[in-house]
């Protein structure tokens, strides 16, 4: 998710449209109070922050983000009609990761966003784990099977990710207990079996991608 704090509705709508059209999830806010409320509910992967704003200027907001342990490393790109070198230096020295002067084009904006997300390790369109018609978006913690969203428990999700990220590798029940549940002892293999059964049920026909290897354990992949 990308947040944009911009009071100009024309620019705000243009940027949100460009981001959404490029595969990003984005939400825009016209005032700092609305932005702060959204931050309490969900932290974004990146913030686009205008400097000239009502209620509070962007540099002040940036300093607050950098002084907060939860947001001090949050990627921030400053947006401003001011394009002088002095203004850029102030923004970058205040903790911004990048600076874009208005007016800017769609290609430049998307390129800067993708570059910053790559440097910061944030999610980009296409960041997913895929096997057959199962798709997982780790940053959003979302799972889709045959195009339908699947609600999983925390352990079901972790179990699925362990299998998908190691597609083709066979895990014994004890290995899965240790890696997913943190158990370092045997004797609880039924826990794994129950979760595998529930996971397959929730995935529907896509659950066939989780294969039982008799006498050994489980793997994710195609039947030979």
C-alpha positions as a printed Julia matrix, in Angstrom:
224×3 Matrix{Float64}:
   0.0     0.0     0.0
   1.23    3.5    -0.91
  -0.1     6.63    0.82
  -0.19   10.02   -0.88
  -0.66   13.21    1.15
  -1.51   15.95   -1.34
  -4.1    18.73   -0.95
  -4.46   19.45   -4.69
  -7.29   17.14   -5.82
  -6.16   17.18   -9.44
  -2.64   16.03   -8.63
  -3.93   13.59   -6.01
  -6.34   11.9    -8.43
  -3.69   11.79  -11.17
  -1.09   10.15   -8.92
  -3.51    7.61   -7.43
  -4.74    6.67  -10.9
  -1.16    6.28  -12.17
  -0.16    4.09   -9.23
  -3.26    1.89   -9.43
  -2.85    1.56  -13.19
   0.72    0.37  -12.61
  -0.36   -2.4   -10.27
   0.12   -0.68   -6.91
  -2.45   -0.24   -4.19
  -2.65    3.45   -3.31
  -4.75    5.78   -1.2
  -4.75    9.57   -1.18
  -5.4    12.1     1.59
  -6.03   15.81    1.31
  -5.12   16.74    4.9
  -2.61   15.57    7.54
  -5.37   14.64   10.02
  -6.79   12.1     7.54
  -3.3    10.78    6.83
  -2.55   10.29   10.54
  -5.84    8.43   11.06
  -4.99    6.04    8.22
  -1.49    5.49    9.62
  -3.02    4.28   12.9
  -4.97    1.61   11.04
  -2.35    0.47    8.52
   1.25    1.4     7.82
   2.03    1.71    4.1
   5.09    0.45    2.22
   5.85    3.97    1.0
   4.63    7.56    1.45
   4.43   10.31   -1.16
   4.43   13.55    0.81
   3.71   17.05   -0.47
   5.55   19.9     1.25
   2.92   22.66    1.08
  -0.12   21.4     2.98
  -2.97   22.78    5.11
  -2.77   22.23    8.9
   0.9    21.2     8.85
   3.69   21.32    6.28
   5.24   18.18    4.84
   8.67   18.7     6.41
   7.11   18.75    9.87
   5.23   15.53    9.1
   8.44   13.95    7.79
  10.27   14.77   11.03
   7.47   13.15   13.04
   7.72   10.01   10.91
  11.48    9.86   11.41
  11.18   10.36   15.18
   8.71    7.47   15.54
  10.21    3.97   15.97
   7.45    2.41   13.84
   7.95    4.75   10.88
  11.55    5.94   11.12
  12.59    3.67    8.22
   9.41    4.13    6.18
  10.35    5.1     2.59
   9.26    8.69    1.85
   9.34   10.64   -1.41
   8.78   14.39   -1.1
   6.67   16.18   -3.72
   6.94   19.92   -4.19
   6.41   22.69   -6.72
   9.7    24.08   -5.46
  12.47   22.66   -7.57
  15.58   24.53   -6.44
  18.62   22.65   -5.2
  18.25   24.32   -1.79
  14.71   22.96   -1.35
  15.82   19.48   -2.37
  18.68   19.57    0.13
  16.32   20.59    2.94
  13.94   17.74    2.11
  16.67   15.12    1.87
  18.48   16.39    4.97
  15.18   16.15    6.88
  15.06   12.42    6.17
  13.34   12.06    2.8
  14.56    9.17    0.63
  13.86   10.96   -2.66
  12.48   14.24   -3.99
  10.33   14.9    -7.08
   9.67   18.43   -8.29
   6.28   19.32   -9.78
   5.23   19.05  -12.5
   6.32   15.46  -13.02
   5.33   12.78  -15.51
   3.8     9.38  -14.87
   6.85    7.43  -16.02
   9.2     9.38  -13.74
   6.91    8.94  -10.73
   6.47    5.18  -11.2
  10.17    4.72  -11.87
  11.13    6.56   -8.66
   8.58    4.59   -6.62
   9.8     1.24   -7.96
  13.44    2.18   -7.4
  12.84    3.21   -3.79
  10.81    0.09   -3.05
  13.61   -2.06   -4.47
  16.17   -0.32   -2.25
  13.99   -0.62    0.82
  12.83   -4.18    0.15
   9.18   -3.14   -0.06
   6.5    -4.8    -2.17
   6.21   -4.15   -5.88
   3.61   -5.35   -8.36
   4.4    -8.96   -9.16
   5.96   -9.69   -5.75
   4.29  -13.02   -5.14
   4.79  -16.74   -4.6
   3.01  -18.81   -7.24
   2.41  -22.52   -7.73
  -0.2   -23.59  -10.27
  -3.28  -21.5    -9.56
  -2.23  -20.72   -5.98
  -0.86  -17.19   -5.57
   0.38  -15.68   -2.31
   1.22  -11.98   -1.8
   3.49  -12.04    1.28
   3.5    -8.3     1.95
  -0.31   -8.23    2.02
  -0.58  -11.68    3.64
  -3.17  -12.63    1.01
  -3.74  -16.03   -0.56
  -5.65  -16.71   -3.78
  -6.67  -20.09   -5.15
  -8.11  -20.18   -8.68
  -8.58  -16.42   -8.41
 -10.55  -16.55   -5.15
  -9.31  -15.07   -1.89
  -8.71  -17.74    0.76
  -8.8   -16.94    4.48
  -6.17  -18.9     6.38
  -5.11  -19.02   10.01
  -1.6   -17.85   10.87
  -0.2   -21.39   11.04
  -2.0   -22.51    7.88
  -0.45  -19.54    6.07
   3.04  -20.27    7.43
   2.7   -23.93    6.48
   1.6   -23.07    2.96
   4.45  -20.59    2.51
   7.01  -23.1     3.74
   5.84  -25.62    1.15
   5.44  -23.15   -1.73
   8.82  -21.46   -1.23
  10.45  -24.9    -1.31
   8.37  -26.39   -4.11
   9.44  -29.95   -4.88
  11.26  -30.43   -1.57
   9.82  -33.12    0.68
   9.46  -32.19    4.36
   8.99  -34.74    7.09
   6.34  -34.0     9.7
   9.05  -33.38   12.29
  10.74  -30.85    9.98
   7.48  -28.97    9.49
   6.81  -28.99   13.22
  10.22  -27.47   13.85
  10.12  -24.89   11.05
   6.48  -23.79   11.32
   5.57  -24.43   14.95
   9.02  -24.18   16.49
   8.85  -27.63   18.06
  12.2   -29.4    18.39
  10.79  -32.78   19.32
   8.8   -35.5    17.61
   5.49  -37.05   18.56
   3.13  -34.28   17.41
   2.81  -35.32   13.77
  -0.99  -35.28   14.01
  -0.8   -31.47   14.31
   0.76  -31.31   10.86
  -1.71  -33.79    9.36
  -4.72  -31.85   10.67
  -3.4   -28.54    9.31
  -2.58  -30.07    5.93
  -6.08  -31.52    5.68
  -7.7   -28.19    6.6
  -5.4   -26.3     4.23
  -6.29  -28.56    1.32
  -9.98  -28.16    2.09
  -9.76  -24.36    2.09
  -7.79  -24.32   -1.17
 -10.41  -26.49   -2.88
  -9.22  -28.14   -6.1
  -6.0   -26.14   -5.79
  -5.2   -28.13   -2.66
  -4.03  -30.99   -4.9
  -0.76  -29.04   -5.18
   0.05  -30.22   -1.64
   1.22  -33.77   -2.13
   1.56  -36.54    0.44
   4.78  -38.52    0.07
   4.0   -41.83    1.74
   6.27  -42.77    4.59
   8.05  -39.4     4.46
   5.85  -36.31    4.69
   4.58  -33.55    2.39
   5.68  -31.38   -0.49
   4.22  -28.78   -2.82
   4.43  -29.36   -6.55
   2.99  -31.22   -9.48
   2.32  -34.91   -9.44
   5.04  -36.82  -11.38
